[in-house]
Amino acid sequence: MAKPIIFCDFDGTITETDNIISLMKQFAPPEWESIKDEILSRDMSIREGVTRLFDLIPSSKKEELLGYLQETSVIRKGFKEFVSFAREKGIPLYILSGGMDFFVHPLLKEYGPFDGIYCNQATFEDQTIKVRWPHPCDSQCGNGECGCCKPSIIRRMNLSEDDEIIVIGDSVTDIEMSRYANTVFARDYLAEKCEEDSIPYKKFETFYDCLEVLKMEVPV
């Protein structure tokens, strides 16, 4: 019997909006938009793009950034119930995020604990925000500059052939890990790319959609 394991994105998936984009709209100068466009078109690596985005914002804004997200970020409907179901059934649930530790952990705090939270790290010692990358690409990654390399994280877990990999995501950072999945829940940009690349997926808008399918299709 297959053993389900869930790998879930954070920004734009668990939260209704992408938190990095929200921060840039509120705090960054106008040039952030051209960087964002290059990331989405894949003309610039995620690692380089995110580094350049945060370098636009003064480190002195740290508390203001977090406070803004705590006031404005909305957790997608059904997430609490989805987490409760996974916990009740003993289904491992990992959060794989291209976001930053200073907001990922606080925004998830009331819903945990999780089996693991993987994200990037922001530092505030310099004049502008710098990014550290604790989850780099492995030798099998063809991109090399993912930042938080989600497929590399999955490979390092040495999962067995009996594991049923479930991926939930919405953006460019989720494309490669979707190729590893037995089941993909996708929305927004990721759904478009799944269509283009012929990756089977199930569209979702809330975690109630994911939960309904999980209850029907995953043996628990």
N, C-alpha and C positions, 0 to 999 in steps of 0.2 A: 504494500500500500504506500502511495506517495506521501511524503512528509512535506506539508506546505511551509514555506518560509517567505515572509513578506519584506520587500525592500521598497521603502516609500520616500519619495522626494518631499521637500519641505516648502520652499518658496513657490507660491502659485499652485501648490497641490494641497498641502495641509492648510496653508493660509490662502485666502481667496485672491490675494494679489502677491506679486513678487516683491519681497521686502527690499531687495537691493535697488530695484527700479523705483520703489516708493521713496527710498532715501535720496536717490539721485534727483528725482523730481523736486524734492523739497529743499535739499541742501547743496547740490552741486551746481557749478556754473554751466552755461548752455552747451559747452563742448562735450558733455557726457553723452549726448544723444548720438553723435557720430560714432563714438566708441561702441555704444550699444548696438548700433546698426551693423558695425563690422563684426561684432561677436555673433549676431544672429545670422548674418550671411556667411559665416564661417571663414571670413577673410582675415580674422584675427583670432588667435587662440583664446579660450576662456581664461586661462591663467594670466596671459598678458592683459586682456581686456579688463578683468576684474581688478588687477593690480593698478591699472591706470585710472579706473573709476574711483577707487578709494583714495588714490593719491590726490584727487581733486578736493578732498574734504579735510579741514583742519582737525587734528587730534583733540583739540579743546572742545569739540562738539560731541564727545562720546556720550555723556549723560543725556544731552538733548536728543541725540539720535535714538537711543533706547527708549526714552520717554515718549518720543513721537510714535514709534512702532507699537509700544504698549497701549497707546491711546487709539491707534488707527487700524492695527492689524486685526483681521477677522478670521477666526478658525472656521474652516469649511464645515458645513452642516453634516452631522453624522459621524464626525471623527471620534468623538468621545465614545459613542456606541460601537464603532468599528474596533477601537482599541480594547474596549471591554470584552468584546466577543473573542478577539484574538487571545487575550489573556486567559479568558475562561476556558478556551479550547487548547491552550498550550501551544499556540502558533507563534513562533518567533517573529518579532516585528522590529526591523532595523530602520532607522532614519538616516538616509544618505543625502546630504545637503551641500550644495555649492555656496550656501550662505555662511555667515560669520558666527563664531561662538558667542559673541557678546549679545546677540539677539536670539539665536536659535534656542539655546538652553533656557533662558527666561520665558520665552513664549511657549515652550513645551512643558514647563515644570509641572503644571497642574494635571497633565495627562499621563505622566510617566509612573513608574520607571519603564524604560524600553530595554530591549536586549542589546542595543547599542545605538549611539548617536555619533555619526561621522560628519564633520564639517570643517571648514577652514577656520583659521585663527587670525583675528585682527589685533594689532599692537598699536599703542597710542603714545609711545615714548618720543617719536619724532614729531616734526612740525605737522606733517600730514599722516593719515592712517596708512600703515603698512600691513601687508598680508603675509601670513605664513601658511605653508602648504604641507600639513602632516600626512596627507594621503595621496602621494604622487602616483604617476603612471608606472606600471611595471613594464617588463620587457615585451609583453604581448600586446601592449597598447600601441596602436598605429598612430595615435594623435600626438602623444608625448607631452602635451601641454594642457591637459584637462583641468588642472587645479586639484579639485577633489575628484579623483578618478574612480567613478562608481563601479565600472566593470572590474577594475583592479582590486577593489575592496572585496567584491564578490569572489574573485578567483582566490584571494588570500585565505578565504574561509574554508577552502578545500571541501566543498559540498559533495555529497555522494550523488550517484545517478538516480537514486530514489527520491531526492529532494525535488519538490514542486516549487519552482521559483516564480513568485508573483511580484511584478513590478508595477508601481503606481507613480505616474509622473505627468509633467506638462510641458517640459521645455527642452532646449538644446542639450542641456547637461544630462538628460535622461535617455537620449537616443541609443547610445552604445550599450547601456545596461539592458535596454529593452530587447536587444538581440539575444540575450541570455535567458530570457524569461519563457516559461511555459504559458503564463497568462500575463497580458499587459492591460492595465487600465490607463487610458490616455485621454487627455483633453488638450485643447488649444494647440500650441505649436507642435507638441509631440504627436498629437493625433494626425496633424497634417503630414509630418515626416513619416509616420507609420504608413499612411496611405501611399506616399511617394515611393517608399522603400519596400512595399509589400510585406510589412510586419503585421501579423494578425493582432488585433487589439479590440478592447471593449471600451466604448466611450463612457465617460462618467462626468457628472456635474457636482454630485455630492457623494460623501462616503456612504450614504444609504444605498446608492447604486452599487458600489463595490461590495457592501455587506450582503446585499441580496444575492449577488452572483456567488460570493464566497460561501454562503450557506448552502447553495444548490450544488455547486460544482466541486468544492474541495472536500475530500473525505476527512472527517474529523471524528 
